[in-house]
Amino acid sequence: MKVINSNNGSVSGAEQGEYTENVTVTLQARTGAGFVFGGWVDNGTGELLSISESLSVLVDSHKDYTAHFYLESSECGRLVK
């Protein structure tokens, strides 16, 4: 598993490297100051997996997910990418 953090937010709960097959890993997204969490996306399919900051993943094959963070805007509650 590979986790890359940025100033927009971070992901915890995952150790770098490989996992034993059929282990469940819980990922936790944490937003940076001035950002909101937008959801977890499967990079292979483009599918939105969850809008919850917590995501449980069964490691039964290669997984490629992204936690999306968006700039919080005061304009009518709109989100700016």
Secondary structure, DSSP 8 states (H G I E B T S, - for coil): -----BTTEEEES--SS---TTEEEEEEEEE-TTEEEEEEEETTT--EEESSSEEEEEESS---EEEEEEEE--STT-EE-
